[in-house]
Amino acid sequence: MPEITLLPPPIEPINLPICRQMNISLNILRLDKIHPLVSGNKWYKLKEYLKDADAKNKKTIITFGGAYSNHIHATAAICGAYGFRSVGIIRGEQPAVLSPTLTDAQNWNMELHFVSRADYKTKPIPDTIVQSYPDYYIINEGGYGEKGMIGAEDILAVPEKESYSYIIAAVGTGTTLAGLLAAKSPQQNIIGISVLKNNFDLEKDIQQLTGSDTAATILHDYHFGGYAKYTPELFSFMNNWYRQTHIPSDFVYTGKLFFAVPQLLQQNYFAPNDNILIVHSGGLQGNRSLPKGTLIF
Ligand SMILES: *Cc1c(COP(=O)(O)O)cnc(C)c1O
């Protein structure tokens, strides 16, 4: 399998007054900058599946997601680059106009199949696909699974890794957090900010992936109403954060992640001299679902 060229993600220190006051360093690991099309944590989660598909001589990747899914977007881009056929099973009826995410996916030759929300729950593979592409390889929705975790371990292959006392990331399926937990050093703390409402199965799901007895630290209070839900407060935070730091965020994951950090600082969650690495997991393409003018970046 050829290698896709990725830039090493930069680490950018940010200098908020509260950090200076408390003598705490905040740094953002910009996974959103690794590639113009394949942004964020999705590349890390996909690569081991694609190696496996290649080793098994499977030429068609089938995966699942919604109309604005970062996972669908990244899978279509990578499969296009690597010469895999790709099929996206998309939740919901086919709309009259495709979302920008699905338009990109289609332009990268992903074949889209729309299934009703009720049918989507069982993750059906249409018979026509099975007949046309018997050599298919299935990747779970969101890249959830052990290979996703193993790929995500590479997110922590950063310079001076040991200098960070806390690593904080947004959590959807928990696959990325499982990778960070597997890759961390014993003295490092990992915190996950869950973007789903009351998804209390996460701790168990992550333990299943890592095979560890220790539960991950997941904060469940920053979902803003649930997955992909938002409030005016979230948008005004994201715009202010951008004014202060010049770092753009997405409203589904990283906006909620960044929102949590100043709150935790205020609550004295961290101690003086802590050095915090916040994982910017990408996802900016999903902001295209918002009305124009909502965000200033
Ligand atoms: C998918 C996604 C996540 C969540 O990753 P999981 O491994 O599913 O927990 C976080 N941030 C962004 C931007 C994503 O697209």
The ligand as a Tripos MOL2 file, in Angstrom:
@<TRIPOS>MOLECULE
LIG
   15    15     1     0     0
SMALL
NO_CHARGES

@<TRIPOS>ATOM
      1 C1        -14.7390   11.1960   15.0710 C.3       1 LIG1
      2 C2        -14.2260   12.3780   15.8050 C.ar      1 LIG1
      3 C3        -13.9100   12.3390   17.1800 C.ar      1 LIG1
      4 C4        -14.2200   11.1510   18.0480 C.3       1 LIG1
      5 O1        -13.3510   10.0920   17.8970 O.3       1 LIG1
      6 P1        -13.6890    8.6850   18.5530 P.3       1 LIG1
      7 O2        -12.4920    7.8920   18.2800 O.co2     1 LIG1
      8 O3        -14.9170    8.1570   17.8600 O.co2     1 LIG1
      9 O4        -13.9650    8.8870   20.0060 O.co2     1 LIG1
     10 C5        -13.3560   13.4610   17.7600 C.ar      1 LIG1
     11 N1        -13.1450   14.5850   17.0500 N.ar      1 LIG1
     12 C6        -13.4550   14.6720   15.7350 C.ar      1 LIG1
     13 C7        -13.2300   15.9570   15.0380 C.3       1 LIG1
     14 C8        -13.9940   13.5760   15.0760 C.ar      1 LIG1
     15 O5        -14.3120   13.6820   13.7720 O.3       1 LIG1
@<TRIPOS>BOND
     1     1     2 1
     2     2     3 ar
     3     2    14 ar
     4     3     4 1
     5     3    10 ar
     6     4     5 1
     7     5     6 1
     8     6     7 2
     9     6     8 1
    10     6     9 1
    11    10    11 ar
    12    11    12 ar
    13    12    13 1
    14    12    14 ar
    15    14    15 1
@<TRIPOS>SUBSTRUCTURE
     1 LIG1         1 GROUP 0 **** ****
